[in-house]
Amino acid sequence: MIPVNCSTLDVQATSVEQDNFEIYPNPFSTSVTINIENISQLNVYELNIYNILGNEIAMNRLSDKKTIVETDNFPNGIYYYKIKTNI
């Protein structure tokens, strides 16, 4: 049940095909690996990582098929990511 003063939200789909990327491990501890699956889609991408408060804590350019981002200096917590294309 939704309380009287609350409304629902709708999340729109993104234009990036998620099948093009593989991000692991989840959860991560010391590093996270990003693979671009379809090499014909290899472009310059940007990976932004945000903490639970929405603050950007890391930005990496993804211009290779495989990129490893060191995360051992991240505090424990929940993180969100966004991949931008055509930057």
PyMOL Python script that loads the backbone (N, CA, C, O; Angstrom):
from pymol import cmd

cmd.read_pdbstr("""\
ATOM      1  N   MET A   1       0.823  -1.181   0.000  1.00  0.00           N
ATOM      2  CA  MET A   1       0.000   0.000   0.000  1.00  0.00           C
ATOM      3  C   MET A   1       0.866   1.243   0.000  1.00  0.00           C
ATOM      4  O   MET A   1       1.891   1.296   0.680  1.00  0.00           O
ATOM      5  N   ILE A   2       0.457   2.235  -0.758  1.00  0.00           N
ATOM      6  CA  ILE A   2       1.163   3.506  -0.818  1.00  0.00           C
ATOM      7  C   ILE A   2       0.447   4.480   0.117  1.00  0.00           C
ATOM      8  O   ILE A   2      -0.768   4.647   0.012  1.00  0.00           O
ATOM      9  N   PRO A   3       1.180   5.129   1.035  1.00  0.00           N
ATOM     10  CA  PRO A   3       0.548   6.123   1.902  1.00  0.00           C
ATOM     11  C   PRO A   3      -0.094   7.240   1.087  1.00  0.00           C
ATOM     12  O   PRO A   3       0.296   7.477  -0.056  1.00  0.00           O
ATOM     13  N   VAL A   4      -1.055   7.911   1.655  1.00  0.00           N
ATOM     14  CA  VAL A   4      -1.849   8.923   0.962  1.00  0.00           C
ATOM     15  C   VAL A   4      -0.990  10.031   0.365  1.00  0.00           C
ATOM     16  O   VAL A   4      -1.282  10.481  -0.743  1.00  0.00           O
ATOM     17  N   ASN A   5       0.046  10.487   1.042  1.00  0.00           N
ATOM     18  CA  ASN A   5       0.842  11.629   0.587  1.00  0.00           C
ATOM     19  C   ASN A   5       1.981  11.248  -0.353  1.00  0.00           C
ATOM     20  O   ASN A   5       2.783  12.113  -0.705  1.00  0.00           O
ATOM     21  N   CYS A   6       2.084   9.990  -0.771  1.00  0.00           N
ATOM     22  CA  CYS A   6       3.180   9.541  -1.625  1.00  0.00           C
ATOM     23  C   CYS A   6       2.658   9.200  -3.017  1.00  0.00           C
ATOM     24  O   CYS A   6       1.534   8.726  -3.180  1.00  0.00           O
ATOM     25  N   SER A   7       3.493   9.451  -4.004  1.00  0.00           N
ATOM     26  CA  SER A   7       3.135   9.074  -5.364  1.00  0.00           C
ATOM     27  C   SER A   7       4.193   8.122  -5.905  1.00  0.00           C
ATOM     28  O   SER A   7       5.278   8.009  -5.337  1.00  0.00           O
ATOM     29  N   THR A   8       3.883   7.444  -6.992  1.00  0.00           N
ATOM     30  CA  THR A   8       4.825   6.506  -7.583  1.00  0.00           C
ATOM     31  C   THR A   8       5.708   7.234  -8.582  1.00  0.00           C
ATOM     32  O   THR A   8       5.351   8.303  -9.079  1.00  0.00           O
ATOM     33  N   LEU A   9       6.855   6.651  -8.871  1.00  0.00           N
ATOM     34  CA  LEU A   9       7.785   7.196  -9.853  1.00  0.00           C
ATOM     35  C   LEU A   9       7.954   6.193 -10.976  1.00  0.00           C
ATOM     36  O   LEU A   9       7.815   4.988 -10.766  1.00  0.00           O
ATOM     37  N   ASP A  10       8.253   6.688 -12.166  1.00  0.00           N
ATOM     38  CA  ASP A  10       8.496   5.837 -13.313  1.00  0.00           C
ATOM     39  C   ASP A  10       9.933   6.047 -13.770  1.00  0.00           C
ATOM     40  O   ASP A  10      10.359   7.190 -13.939  1.00  0.00           O
ATOM     41  N   VAL A  11      10.684   4.981 -13.971  1.00  0.00           N
ATOM     42  CA  VAL A  11      12.057   5.067 -14.425  1.00  0.00           C
ATOM     43  C   VAL A  11      12.087   4.765 -15.914  1.00  0.00           C
ATOM     44  O   VAL A  11      11.603   3.724 -16.357  1.00  0.00           O
ATOM     45  N   GLN A  12      12.659   5.682 -16.682  1.00  0.00           N
ATOM     46  CA  GLN A  12      12.750   5.526 -18.123  1.00  0.00           C
ATOM     47  C   GLN A  12      13.956   4.672 -18.503  1.00  0.00           C
ATOM     48  O   GLN A  12      14.981   4.702 -17.823  1.00  0.00           O
ATOM     49  N   ALA A  13      13.836   3.921 -19.574  1.00  0.00           N
ATOM     50  CA  ALA A  13      14.940   3.093 -20.069  1.00  0.00           C
ATOM     51  C   ALA A  13      16.042   3.987 -20.624  1.00  0.00           C
ATOM     52  O   ALA A  13      15.773   5.077 -21.129  1.00  0.00           O
ATOM     53  N   THR A  14      17.279   3.522 -20.528  1.00  0.00           N
ATOM     54  CA  THR A  14      18.398   4.275 -21.071  1.00  0.00           C
ATOM     55  C   THR A  14      18.639   3.869 -22.508  1.00  0.00           C
ATOM     56  O   THR A  14      18.141   2.842 -22.968  1.00  0.00           O
ATOM     57  N   SER A  15      19.416   4.691 -23.222  1.00  0.00           N
ATOM     58  CA  SER A  15      19.692   4.389 -24.618  1.00  0.00           C
ATOM     59  C   SER A  15      20.873   3.439 -24.792  1.00  0.00           C
ATOM     60  O   SER A  15      21.087   2.935 -25.895  1.00  0.00           O
ATOM     61  N   VAL A  16      21.639   3.183 -23.747  1.00  0.00           N
ATOM     62  CA  VAL A  16      22.775   2.266 -23.821  1.00  0.00           C
ATOM     63  C   VAL A  16      22.256   0.839 -23.691  1.00  0.00           C
ATOM     64  O   VAL A  16      21.530   0.513 -22.752  1.00  0.00           O
ATOM     65  N   GLU A  17      22.635   0.002 -24.636  1.00  0.00           N
ATOM     66  CA  GLU A  17      22.239  -1.401 -24.550  1.00  0.00           C
ATOM     67  C   GLU A  17      23.103  -2.078 -23.500  1.00  0.00           C
ATOM     68  O   GLU A  17      24.325  -2.140 -23.635  1.00  0.00           O
ATOM     69  N   GLN A  18      22.468  -2.580 -22.459  1.00  0.00           N
ATOM     70  CA  GLN A  18      23.224  -3.161 -21.356  1.00  0.00           C
ATOM     71  C   GLN A  18      23.974  -4.415 -21.775  1.00  0.00           C
ATOM     72  O   GLN A  18      24.931  -4.800 -21.104  1.00  0.00           O
ATOM     73  N   ASP A  19      23.572  -5.061 -22.858  1.00  0.00           N
ATOM     74  CA  ASP A  19      24.264  -6.265 -23.310  1.00  0.00           C
ATOM     75  C   ASP A  19      25.673  -5.971 -23.808  1.00  0.00           C
ATOM     76  O   ASP A  19      26.476  -6.892 -23.960  1.00  0.00           O
ATOM     77  N   ASN A  20      25.984  -4.703 -24.064  1.00  0.00           N
ATOM     78  CA  ASN A  20      27.302  -4.342 -24.570  1.00  0.00           C
ATOM     79  C   ASN A  20      28.355  -4.288 -23.474  1.00  0.00           C
ATOM     80  O   ASN A  20      29.549  -4.251 -23.773  1.00  0.00           O
ATOM     81  N   PHE A  21      27.938  -4.283 -22.214  1.00  0.00           N
ATOM     82  CA  PHE A  21      28.868  -4.108 -21.110  1.00  0.00           C
ATOM     83  C   PHE A  21      28.743  -5.247 -20.109  1.00  0.00           C
ATOM     84  O   PHE A  21      27.659  -5.768 -19.849  1.00  0.00           O
ATOM     85  N   GLU A  22      29.888  -5.609 -19.564  1.00  0.00           N
ATOM     86  CA  GLU A  22      29.924  -6.568 -18.467  1.00  0.00           C
ATOM     87  C   GLU A  22      30.740  -5.912 -17.355  1.00  0.00           C
ATOM     88  O   GLU A  22      31.891  -5.527 -17.563  1.00  0.00           O
ATOM     89  N   ILE A  23      30.135  -5.788 -16.177  1.00  0.00           N
ATOM     90  CA  ILE A  23      30.797  -5.144 -15.052  1.00  0.00           C
ATOM     91  C   ILE A  23      30.828  -6.141 -13.900  1.00  0.00           C
ATOM     92  O   ILE A  23      29.785  -6.624 -13.460  1.00  0.00           O
ATOM     93  N   TYR A  24      32.029  -6.448 -13.414  1.00  0.00           N
ATOM     94  CA  TYR A  24      32.180  -7.452 -12.364  1.00  0.00           C
ATOM     95  C   TYR A  24      33.424  -7.169 -11.545  1.00  0.00           C
ATOM     96  O   TYR A  24      34.283  -6.426 -12.020  1.00  0.00           O
ATOM     97  N   PRO A  25      33.578  -7.707 -10.358  1.00  0.00           N
ATOM     98  CA  PRO A  25      32.606  -8.477  -9.593  1.00  0.00           C
ATOM     99  C   PRO A  25      31.591  -7.546  -8.936  1.00  0.00           C
ATOM    100  O   PRO A  25      31.823  -6.342  -8.822  1.00  0.00           O
ATOM    101  N   ASN A  26      30.501  -8.096  -8.519  1.00  0.00           N
ATOM    102  CA  ASN A  26      29.482  -7.355  -7.799  1.00  0.00           C
ATOM    103  C   ASN A  26      29.073  -8.201  -6.608  1.00  0.00           C
ATOM    104  O   ASN A  26      28.462  -9.251  -6.808  1.00  0.00           O
ATOM    105  N   PRO A  27      29.369  -7.810  -5.403  1.00  0.00           N
ATOM    106  CA  PRO A  27      30.004  -6.557  -5.005  1.00  0.00           C
ATOM    107  C   PRO A  27      31.516  -6.600  -5.236  1.00  0.00           C
ATOM    108  O   PRO A  27      32.117  -7.672  -5.302  1.00  0.00           O
ATOM    109  N   PHE A  28      32.112  -5.422  -5.358  1.00  0.00           N
ATOM    110  CA  PHE A  28      33.558  -5.326  -5.563  1.00  0.00           C
ATOM    111  C   PHE A  28      34.231  -4.908  -4.263  1.00  0.00           C
ATOM    112  O   PHE A  28      33.587  -4.394  -3.348  1.00  0.00           O
ATOM    113  N   SER A  29      35.545  -5.140  -4.197  1.00  0.00           N
ATOM    114  CA  SER A  29      36.288  -4.702  -3.011  1.00  0.00           C
ATOM    115  C   SER A  29      37.487  -3.855  -3.417  1.00  0.00           C
ATOM    116  O   SER A  29      37.545  -2.675  -3.071  1.00  0.00           O
ATOM    117  N   THR A  30      38.450  -4.429  -4.147  1.00  0.00           N
ATOM    118  CA  THR A  30      39.660  -3.669  -4.482  1.00  0.00           C
ATOM    119  C   THR A  30      39.672  -3.149  -5.912  1.00  0.00           C
ATOM    120  O   THR A  30      40.425  -2.228  -6.229  1.00  0.00           O
ATOM    121  N   SER A  31      38.845  -3.728  -6.778  1.00  0.00           N
ATOM    122  CA  SER A  31      38.774  -3.244  -8.161  1.00  0.00           C
ATOM    123  C   SER A  31      37.488  -3.747  -8.806  1.00  0.00           C
ATOM    124  O   SER A  31      36.861  -4.699  -8.340  1.00  0.00           O
ATOM    125  N   VAL A  32      37.120  -3.080  -9.883  1.00  0.00           N
ATOM    126  CA  VAL A  32      35.968  -3.497 -10.680  1.00  0.00           C
ATOM    127  C   VAL A  32      36.424  -3.506 -12.138  1.00  0.00           C
ATOM    128  O   VAL A  32      37.153  -2.615 -12.574  1.00  0.00           O
ATOM    129  N   THR A  33      35.990  -4.516 -12.883  1.00  0.00           N
ATOM    130  CA  THR A  33      36.380  -4.677 -14.282  1.00  0.00           C
ATOM    131  C   THR A  33      35.185  -4.376 -15.173  1.00  0.00           C
ATOM    132  O   THR A  33      34.071  -4.835 -14.916  1.00  0.00           O
ATOM    133  N   ILE A  34      35.431  -3.599 -16.222  1.00  0.00           N
ATOM    134  CA  ILE A  34      34.391  -3.274 -17.193  1.00  0.00           C
ATOM    135  C   ILE A  34      34.847  -3.804 -18.545  1.00  0.00           C
ATOM    136  O   ILE A  34      35.880  -3.388 -19.068  1.00  0.00           O
ATOM    137  N   ASN A  35      34.069  -4.724 -19.105  1.00  0.00           N
ATOM    138  CA  ASN A  35      34.338  -5.258 -20.440  1.00  0.00           C
ATOM    139  C   ASN A  35      33.294  -4.709 -21.401  1.00  0.00           C
ATOM    140  O   ASN A  35      32.102  -4.691 -21.092  1.00  0.00           O
ATOM    141  N   ILE A  36      33.745  -4.265 -22.561  1.00  0.00           N
ATOM    142  CA  ILE A  36      32.838  -3.883 -23.632  1.00  0.00           C
ATOM    143  C   ILE A  36      32.743  -5.105 -24.527  1.00  0.00           C
ATOM    144  O   ILE A  36      33.692  -5.449 -25.233  1.00  0.00           O
ATOM    145  N   GLU A  37      31.576  -5.764 -24.491  1.00  0.00           N
ATOM    146  CA  GLU A  37      31.400  -7.056 -25.136  1.00  0.00           C
ATOM    147  C   GLU A  37      31.520  -6.993 -26.654  1.00  0.00           C
ATOM    148  O   GLU A  37      32.235  -7.799 -27.251  1.00  0.00           O
ATOM    149  N   ASN A  38      30.843  -6.065 -27.271  1.00  0.00           N
ATOM    150  CA  ASN A  38      30.799  -5.989 -28.729  1.00  0.00           C
ATOM    151  C   ASN A  38      31.873  -5.021 -29.198  1.00  0.00           C
ATOM    152  O   ASN A  38      31.692  -3.805 -29.128  1.00  0.00           O
ATOM    153  N   ILE A  39      32.986  -5.556 -29.673  1.00  0.00           N
ATOM    154  CA  ILE A  39      34.125  -4.717 -30.053  1.00  0.00           C
ATOM    155  C   ILE A  39      33.762  -3.740 -31.172  1.00  0.00           C
ATOM    156  O   ILE A  39      34.393  -2.690 -31.292  1.00  0.00           O
ATOM    157  N   SER A  40      32.757  -4.061 -31.996  1.00  0.00           N
ATOM    158  CA  SER A  40      32.341  -3.120 -33.042  1.00  0.00           C
ATOM    159  C   SER A  40      31.674  -1.896 -32.435  1.00  0.00           C
ATOM    160  O   SER A  40      31.553  -0.863 -33.094  1.00  0.00           O
ATOM    161  N   GLN A  41      31.238  -2.005 -31.174  1.00  0.00           N
ATOM    162  CA  GLN A  41      30.642  -0.875 -30.467  1.00  0.00           C
ATOM    163  C   GLN A  41      31.695  -0.062 -29.721  1.00  0.00           C
ATOM    164  O   GLN A  41      31.371   0.929 -29.067  1.00  0.00           O
ATOM    165  N   LEU A  42      32.964  -0.485 -29.820  1.00  0.00           N
ATOM    166  CA  LEU A  42      34.017   0.196 -29.076  1.00  0.00           C
ATOM    167  C   LEU A  42      34.131   1.634 -29.544  1.00  0.00           C
ATOM    168  O   LEU A  42      34.434   1.901 -30.706  1.00  0.00           O
ATOM    169  N   ASN A  43      33.897   2.509 -28.672  1.00  0.00           N
ATOM    170  CA  ASN A  43      33.906   3.941 -28.866  1.00  0.00           C
ATOM    171  C   ASN A  43      34.615   4.503 -27.655  1.00  0.00           C
ATOM    172  O   ASN A  43      35.267   3.765 -26.916  1.00  0.00           O
ATOM    173  N   VAL A  44      34.499   5.745 -27.452  1.00  0.00           N
ATOM    174  CA  VAL A  44      34.976   6.297 -26.203  1.00  0.00           C
ATOM    175  C   VAL A  44      33.763   6.454 -25.300  1.00  0.00           C
ATOM    176  O   VAL A  44      32.828   7.189 -25.618  1.00  0.00           O
ATOM    177  N   TYR A  45      33.788   5.761 -24.183  1.00  0.00           N
ATOM    178  CA  TYR A  45      32.724   5.819 -23.192  1.00  0.00           C
ATOM    179  C   TYR A  45      33.293   6.427 -21.923  1.00  0.00           C
ATOM    180  O   TYR A  45      34.506   6.454 -21.716  1.00  0.00           O
ATOM    181  N   GLU A  46      32.400   6.912 -21.082  1.00  0.00           N
ATOM    182  CA  GLU A  46      32.804   7.447 -19.800  1.00  0.00           C
ATOM    183  C   GLU A  46      32.013   6.743 -18.717  1.00  0.00           C
ATOM    184  O   GLU A  46      30.788   6.649 -18.795  1.00  0.00           O
ATOM    185  N   LEU A  47      32.711   6.250 -17.708  1.00  0.00           N
ATOM    186  CA  LEU A  47      32.099   5.589 -16.564  1.00  0.00           C
ATOM    187  C   LEU A  47      32.149   6.544 -15.384  1.00  0.00           C
ATOM    188  O   LEU A  47      33.224   6.989 -14.983  1.00  0.00           O
ATOM    189  N   ASN A  48      30.984   6.859 -14.828  1.00  0.00           N
ATOM    190  CA  ASN A  48      30.898   7.692 -13.634  1.00  0.00           C
ATOM    191  C   ASN A  48      30.375   6.830 -12.500  1.00  0.00           C
ATOM    192  O   ASN A  48      29.388   6.113 -12.667  1.00  0.00           O
ATOM    193  N   ILE A  49      31.030   6.895 -11.345  1.00  0.00           N
ATOM    194  CA  ILE A  49      30.607   6.135 -10.171  1.00  0.00           C
ATOM    195  C   ILE A  49      30.180   7.128  -9.097  1.00  0.00           C
ATOM    196  O   ILE A  49      30.880   8.098  -8.808  1.00  0.00           O
ATOM    197  N   TYR A  50      29.007   6.860  -8.512  1.00  0.00           N
ATOM    198  CA  TYR A  50      28.415   7.748  -7.513  1.00  0.00           C
ATOM    199  C   TYR A  50      28.200   6.996  -6.205  1.00  0.00           C
ATOM    200  O   TYR A  50      27.943   5.792  -6.204  1.00  0.00           O
ATOM    201  N   ASN A  51      28.308   7.717  -5.092  1.00  0.00           N
ATOM    202  CA  ASN A  51      27.990   7.102  -3.800  1.00  0.00           C
ATOM    203  C   ASN A  51      26.484   7.178  -3.566  1.00  0.00           C
ATOM    204  O   ASN A  51      25.747   7.691  -4.408  1.00  0.00           O
ATOM    205  N   ILE A  52      26.039   6.677  -2.449  1.00  0.00           N
ATOM    206  CA  ILE A  52      24.610   6.594  -2.136  1.00  0.00           C
ATOM    207  C   ILE A  52      23.972   7.984  -2.044  1.00  0.00           C
ATOM    208  O   ILE A  52      22.759   8.112  -2.212  1.00  0.00           O
ATOM    209  N   LEU A  53      24.766   9.023  -1.781  1.00  0.00           N
ATOM    210  CA  LEU A  53      24.248  10.383  -1.691  1.00  0.00           C
ATOM    211  C   LEU A  53      24.183  11.077  -3.053  1.00  0.00           C
ATOM    212  O   LEU A  53      23.715  12.211  -3.158  1.00  0.00           O
ATOM    213  N   GLY A  54      24.659  10.384  -4.094  1.00  0.00           N
ATOM    214  CA  GLY A  54      24.646  10.964  -5.432  1.00  0.00           C
ATOM    215  C   GLY A  54      25.877  11.765  -5.776  1.00  0.00           C
ATOM    216  O   GLY A  54      25.920  12.404  -6.827  1.00  0.00           O
ATOM    217  N   ASN A  55      26.886  11.749  -4.912  1.00  0.00           N
ATOM    218  CA  ASN A  55      28.137  12.456  -5.191  1.00  0.00           C
ATOM    219  C   ASN A  55      29.010  11.616  -6.114  1.00  0.00           C
ATOM    220  O   ASN A  55      29.214  10.427  -5.870  1.00  0.00           O
ATOM    221  N   GLU A  56      29.526  12.234  -7.173  1.00  0.00           N
ATOM    222  CA  GLU A  56      30.434  11.516  -8.074  1.00  0.00           C
ATOM    223  C   GLU A  56      31.756  11.304  -7.354  1.00  0.00           C
ATOM    224  O   GLU A  56      32.368  12.256  -6.871  1.00  0.00           O
ATOM    225  N   ILE A  57      32.195  10.042  -7.284  1.00  0.00           N
ATOM    226  CA  ILE A  57      33.454   9.750  -6.601  1.00  0.00           C
ATOM    227  C   ILE A  57      34.540   9.268  -7.556  1.00  0.00           C
ATOM    228  O   ILE A  57      35.710   9.202  -7.180  1.00  0.00           O
ATOM    229  N   ALA A  58      34.162   8.930  -8.792  1.00  0.00           N
ATOM    230  CA  ALA A  58      35.161   8.492  -9.771  1.00  0.00           C
ATOM    231  C   ALA A  58      34.624   8.692 -11.184  1.00  0.00           C
ATOM    232  O   ALA A  58      33.424   8.588 -11.434  1.00  0.00           O
ATOM    233  N   MET A  59      35.550   8.983 -12.100  1.00  0.00           N
ATOM    234  CA  MET A  59      35.221   9.094 -13.519  1.00  0.00           C
ATOM    235  C   MET A  59      36.376   8.470 -14.290  1.00  0.00           C
ATOM    236  O   MET A  59      37.538   8.808 -14.064  1.00  0.00           O
ATOM    237  N   ASN A  60      36.050   7.557 -15.203  1.00  0.00           N
ATOM    238  CA  ASN A  60      37.067   6.896 -16.012  1.00  0.00           C
ATOM    239  C   ASN A  60      36.613   6.870 -17.460  1.00  0.00           C
ATOM    240  O   ASN A  60      35.439   6.636 -17.744  1.00  0.00           O
ATOM    241  N   ARG A  61      37.531   7.107 -18.368  1.00  0.00           N
ATOM    242  CA  ARG A  61      37.252   6.940 -19.803  1.00  0.00           C
ATOM    243  C   ARG A  61      37.441   5.473 -20.150  1.00  0.00           C
ATOM    244  O   ARG A  61      38.418   4.845 -19.742  1.00  0.00           O
ATOM    245  N   LEU A  62      36.493   4.936 -20.907  1.00  0.00           N
ATOM    246  CA  LEU A  62      36.545   3.544 -21.338  1.00  0.00           C
ATOM    247  C   LEU A  62      36.792   3.533 -22.840  1.00  0.00           C
ATOM    248  O   LEU A  62      35.851   3.647 -23.625  1.00  0.00           O
ATOM    249  N   SER A  63      38.036   3.398 -23.241  1.00  0.00           N
ATOM    250  CA  SER A  63      38.354   3.401 -24.663  1.00  0.00           C
ATOM    251  C   SER A  63      38.967   2.075 -25.108  1.00  0.00           C
ATOM    252  O   SER A  63      39.330   1.916 -26.273  1.00  0.00           O
ATOM    253  N   ASP A  64      39.081   1.128 -24.180  1.00  0.00           N
ATOM    254  CA  ASP A  64      39.599  -0.199 -24.489  1.00  0.00           C
ATOM    255  C   ASP A  64      38.517  -1.232 -24.219  1.00  0.00           C
ATOM    256  O   ASP A  64      37.537  -0.954 -23.528  1.00  0.00           O
ATOM    257  N   LYS A  65      38.703  -2.420 -24.765  1.00  0.00           N
ATOM    258  CA  LYS A  65      37.745  -3.501 -24.554  1.00  0.00           C
ATOM    259  C   LYS A  65      37.622  -3.856 -23.071  1.00  0.00           C
ATOM    260  O   LYS A  65      36.538  -4.216 -22.611  1.00  0.00           O
ATOM    261  N   LYS A  66      38.725  -3.758 -22.319  1.00  0.00           N
ATOM    262  CA  LYS A  66      38.720  -4.109 -20.894  1.00  0.00           C
ATOM    263  C   LYS A  66      39.366  -2.981 -20.101  1.00  0.00           C
ATOM    264  O   LYS A  66      40.473  -2.543 -20.415  1.00  0.00           O
ATOM    265  N   THR A  67      38.671  -2.517 -19.076  1.00  0.00           N
ATOM    266  CA  THR A  67      39.186  -1.481 -18.190  1.00  0.00           C
ATOM    267  C   THR A  67      39.029  -1.957 -16.747  1.00  0.00           C
ATOM    268  O   THR A  67      37.970  -2.450 -16.358  1.00  0.00           O
ATOM    269  N   ILE A  68      40.086  -1.804 -15.967  1.00  0.00           N
ATOM    270  CA  ILE A  68      40.030  -2.140 -14.546  1.00  0.00           C
ATOM    271  C   ILE A  68      40.125  -0.838 -13.755  1.00  0.00           C
ATOM    272  O   ILE A  68      41.064  -0.060 -13.925  1.00  0.00           O
ATOM    273  N   VAL A  69      39.141  -0.615 -12.892  1.00  0.00           N
ATOM    274  CA  VAL A  69      39.099   0.574 -12.046  1.00  0.00           C
ATOM    275  C   VAL A  69      39.462   0.142 -10.627  1.00  0.00           C
ATOM    276  O   VAL A  69      38.802  -0.715 -10.040  1.00  0.00           O
ATOM    277  N   GLU A  70      40.515   0.742 -10.088  1.00  0.00           N
ATOM    278  CA  GLU A  70      40.943   0.442  -8.716  1.00  0.00           C
ATOM    279  C   GLU A  70      39.963   1.103  -7.746  1.00  0.00           C
ATOM    280  O   GLU A  70      39.689   2.299  -7.848  1.00  0.00           O
ATOM    281  N   THR A  71      39.436   0.315  -6.805  1.00  0.00           N
ATOM    282  CA  THR A  71      38.431   0.820  -5.868  1.00  0.00           C
ATOM    283  C   THR A  71      38.834   0.595  -4.414  1.00  0.00           C
ATOM    284  O   THR A  71      38.007   0.741  -3.514  1.00  0.00           O
ATOM    285  N   ASP A  72      40.093   0.241  -4.176  1.00  0.00           N
ATOM    286  CA  ASP A  72      40.502  -0.068  -2.809  1.00  0.00           C
ATOM    287  C   ASP A  72      40.470   1.153  -1.894  1.00  0.00           C
ATOM    288  O   ASP A  72      40.490   1.001  -0.672  1.00  0.00           O
ATOM    289  N   ASN A  73      40.419   2.371  -2.462  1.00  0.00           N
ATOM    290  CA  ASN A  73      40.326   3.569  -1.626  1.00  0.00           C
ATOM    291  C   ASN A  73      38.875   4.021  -1.419  1.00  0.00           C
ATOM    292  O   ASN A  73      38.645   5.026  -0.747  1.00  0.00           O
ATOM    293  N   PHE A  74      37.894   3.303  -1.978  1.00  0.00           N
ATOM    294  CA  PHE A  74      36.482   3.631  -1.758  1.00  0.00           C
ATOM    295  C   PHE A  74      36.077   3.149  -0.369  1.00  0.00           C
ATOM    296  O   PHE A  74      36.431   2.040   0.031  1.00  0.00           O
ATOM    297  N   PRO A  75      35.335   3.977   0.368  1.00  0.00           N
ATOM    298  CA  PRO A  75      34.800   3.472   1.639  1.00  0.00           C
ATOM    299  C   PRO A  75      33.738   2.410   1.382  1.00  0.00           C
ATOM    300  O   PRO A  75      33.140   2.384   0.306  1.00  0.00           O
ATOM    301  N   ASN A  76      33.497   1.540   2.347  1.00  0.00           N
ATOM    302  CA  ASN A  76      32.439   0.541   2.207  1.00  0.00           C
ATOM    303  C   ASN A  76      31.115   1.245   1.989  1.00  0.00           C
ATOM    304  O   ASN A  76      30.843   2.275   2.606  1.00  0.00           O
ATOM    305  N   GLY A  77      30.292   0.690   1.111  1.00  0.00           N
ATOM    306  CA  GLY A  77      28.992   1.295   0.872  1.00  0.00           C
ATOM    307  C   GLY A  77      28.372   0.787  -0.409  1.00  0.00           C
ATOM    308  O   GLY A  77      28.854  -0.165  -1.024  1.00  0.00           O
ATOM    309  N   ILE A  78      27.291   1.443  -0.799  1.00  0.00           N
ATOM    310  CA  ILE A  78      26.574   1.122  -2.038  1.00  0.00           C
ATOM    311  C   ILE A  78      26.918   2.186  -3.059  1.00  0.00           C
ATOM    312  O   ILE A  78      26.928   3.378  -2.753  1.00  0.00           O
ATOM    313  N   TYR A  79      27.201   1.743  -4.286  1.00  0.00           N
ATOM    314  CA  TYR A  79      27.590   2.659  -5.349  1.00  0.00           C
ATOM    315  C   TYR A  79      26.718   2.437  -6.577  1.00  0.00           C
ATOM    316  O   TYR A  79      26.235   1.334  -6.834  1.00  0.00           O
ATOM    317  N   TYR A  80      26.533   3.511  -7.319  1.00  0.00           N
ATOM    318  CA  TYR A  80      25.785   3.478  -8.574  1.00  0.00           C
ATOM    319  C   TYR A  80      26.722   3.914  -9.685  1.00  0.00           C
ATOM    320  O   TYR A  80      27.686   4.641  -9.442  1.00  0.00           O
ATOM    321  N   TYR A  81      26.442   3.474 -10.901  1.00  0.00           N
ATOM    322  CA  TYR A  81      27.279   3.886 -12.020  1.00  0.00           C
ATOM    323  C   TYR A  81      26.410   4.362 -13.180  1.00  0.00           C
ATOM    324  O   TYR A  81      25.231   4.029 -13.295  1.00  0.00           O
ATOM    325  N   LYS A  82      27.055   5.156 -14.033  1.00  0.00           N
ATOM    326  CA  LYS A  82      26.416   5.613 -15.265  1.00  0.00           C
ATOM    327  C   LYS A  82      27.479   5.525 -16.350  1.00  0.00           C
ATOM    328  O   LYS A  82      28.619   5.942 -16.146  1.00  0.00           O
ATOM    329  N   ILE A  83      27.104   4.979 -17.507  1.00  0.00           N
ATOM    330  CA  ILE A  83      28.004   4.931 -18.649  1.00  0.00           C
ATOM    331  C   ILE A  83      27.463   5.878 -19.710  1.00  0.00           C
ATOM    332  O   ILE A  83      26.331   5.736 -20.173  1.00  0.00           O
ATOM    333  N   LYS A  84      28.296   6.851 -20.086  1.00  0.00           N
ATOM    334  CA  LYS A  84      27.917   7.822 -21.104  1.00  0.00           C
ATOM    335  C   LYS A  84      28.597   7.446 -22.410  1.00  0.00           C
ATOM    336  O   LYS A  84      29.736   6.981 -22.411  1.00  0.00           O
ATOM    337  N   THR A  85      27.906   7.646 -23.510  1.00  0.00           N
ATOM    338  CA  THR A  85      28.484   7.379 -24.831  1.00  0.00           C
ATOM    339  C   THR A  85      28.614   8.669 -25.612  1.00  0.00           C
ATOM    340  O   THR A  85      28.038   9.696 -25.251  1.00  0.00           O
ATOM    341  N   ASN A  86      29.382   8.599 -26.689  1.00  0.00           N
ATOM    342  CA  ASN A  86      29.575   9.737 -27.596  1.00  0.00           C
ATOM    343  C   ASN A  86      30.018  10.990 -26.870  1.00  0.00           C
ATOM    344  O   ASN A  86      29.444  12.062 -27.059  1.00  0.00           O
ATOM    345  N   ILE A  87      31.045  10.852 -26.036  1.00  0.00           N
ATOM    346  CA  ILE A  87      31.541  12.001 -25.285  1.00  0.00           C
ATOM    347  C   ILE A  87      32.635  12.701 -26.045  1.00  0.00           C
ATOM    348  O   ILE A  87      33.179  13.697 -25.569  1.00  0.00           O
TER     349      ILE A  87
END
""", "prot")
cmd.dss("prot")
cmd.show_as("cartoon", "prot")
cmd.util.cbc("prot")
cmd.orient("prot")
